[in-house]
Amino acid sequence: MMFFKTNSEFLLLILNQKTMNGLEFLDLVIGLIFIFLIYSIACSTLLEIVISASQLRGKMLFTWIIENFSQNGSNLSKEIIDHPMIKGLSQKSNKKPTYISSGVFTDVLLDIVNNESNAGSSAVTSYKIDDLKKSIEDSKMLDSGLKRVFLQYISEASGNLQMVKDRIAKWFDEAQERLIGSFKKKVQLWIFIFSLIIVGITNADTIKLASYLYDNDSAREAIAMKASLFVQDSAVVHLISKIDSTTIASVANKKPDENVKKMGKDFNKIKELDQELKQAGIPLGWSKEKMQGFWDYVKKIGGLLLTTFAVSVGSPFWFDILSKLANLRAAGTKPKTILEEESGNKN
């Protein structure tokens, strides 16, 4: 009961300070969402660095290949991984590609199976659908389950080799969708951890930030204006559109120097946004923080957790909402102040 009483008194104290009109309240919401968006971009950038450095996408993809093509001591998975078409997808010989298209995978798999009897030969052997059927039936690398599936595809293709390739490619794509689901779970946990760390270090307390924007008209209006201009920046739109850390995308196969340049640009943008927040006087950091009593700590933890959960939702989500609110703000007209009304009446 003491908790609710204390928080009720806190809310009443805020509400009794002044009454906000619709545009002022909208500016407050825009300001908070703008801060959430900046932190989300920072988390996404850090996450991309970690994923790139750890080769997480590539490891999960190749683990799937090993688990599905190493049955009964078969070395088919090694043949796939070492195939020139797969190795050629990576810029470095010791780095695994993070993305393999279904078409490339299908060509590699059928090429290996078709040339299984000529192991060790560098010659390229062309094949027709009847040749492929016999190669699959005689294959010692494919397990019985995969043989049954692929032979079924051949029987349904009515002699059309391309149709067989399309069916195998579809099977591979469906398997990758399940892999992406597993990847998303890992990434979501990492995003939350990064959000918690960054929010904790910078003391980005939602309750404190909301209170500050509520009390400071100039800061609230300034950050709302910055947010409105921010969503119209083509560079920002491009940056947000490229933030996609929850899928296994070919963008991660860029050359190291390309990744460094991209991350450098992202960090420069974050630094610029950080400077804008400081110029607006947004209270971030622990230097002036004074905690008095148990409920101050409860309120502080609650505010930090609110920010953490908001940031972990992701920058595309907040950018979309911010864009809509900025358009709504632009469509509205700011009410006149009392001084402006009095000046108008005198005239």
Stockholm file with secondary structure:
# STOCKHOLM 1.0

chainA/1-347         MMFFKTNSEFLLLILNQKTMNGLEFLDLVIGLIFIFLIYSIACSTLLEIVISASQLRGKMLFTWIIENFSQNGSNLSKEIIDHPMIKGLSQKSNKKPTYISSGVFTDVLLDIVNNESNAGSSAVTSYKIDDLKKSIEDSKMLDSGLKRVFLQYISEASGNLQMVKDRIAKWFDEAQERLIGSFKKKVQLWIFIFSLIIVGITNADTIKLASYLYDNDSAREAIAMKASLFVQDSAVVHLISKIDSTTIASVANKKPDENVKKMGKDFNKIKELDQELKQAGIPLGWSKEKMQGFWDYVKKIGGLLLTTFAVSVGSPFWFDILSKLANLRAAGTKPKTILEEESGNKN
#=GR chainA/1-347 SS CHHHHHHHHHHHHHHTTCCCCHHHHHHHHHHHHHHHHHHHHHHHHHHHHHHHHHTHHHHHHHHHHHHHSCGGGCCHHHHHHTSHHHHTTSSSTTSCCSCCCHHHHHHHHHHHHHTGGGTTCCCCCCCCHHHHHHHHHHCSSSCHHHHHHHHHHHHHTTTCHHHHHHHHHHHHHHHHHHHHHHHHHHHHHHHHHHHHHHHHHHTCCHHHHHHHHHHCHHHHHHHHHHHHHHTTCHHHHHHHHHCCTTSCCGGGGSCHHHHHHHHHHHHHHHHHHHHHHHHTTCCCSSTTCCCCSHHHHHHHHHHHHHHHHHHHTCHHHHHHHHHHHHHHHHHSCCCCCHHHHHHHHHC
#=GC SS_cons         CHHHHHHHHHHHHHHTTCCCCHHHHHHHHHHHHHHHHHHHHHHHHHHHHHHHHHTHHHHHHHHHHHHHSCGGGCCHHHHHHTSHHHHTTSSSTTSCCSCCCHHHHHHHHHHHHHTGGGTTCCCCCCCCHHHHHHHHHHCSSSCHHHHHHHHHHHHHTTTCHHHHHHHHHHHHHHHHHHHHHHHHHHHHHHHHHHHHHHHHHHTCCHHHHHHHHHHCHHHHHHHHHHHHHHTTCHHHHHHHHHCCTTSCCGGGGSCHHHHHHHHHHHHHHHHHHHHHHHHTTCCCSSTTCCCCSHHHHHHHHHHHHHHHHHHHTCHHHHHHHHHHHHHHHHHSCCCCCHHHHHHHHHC
//
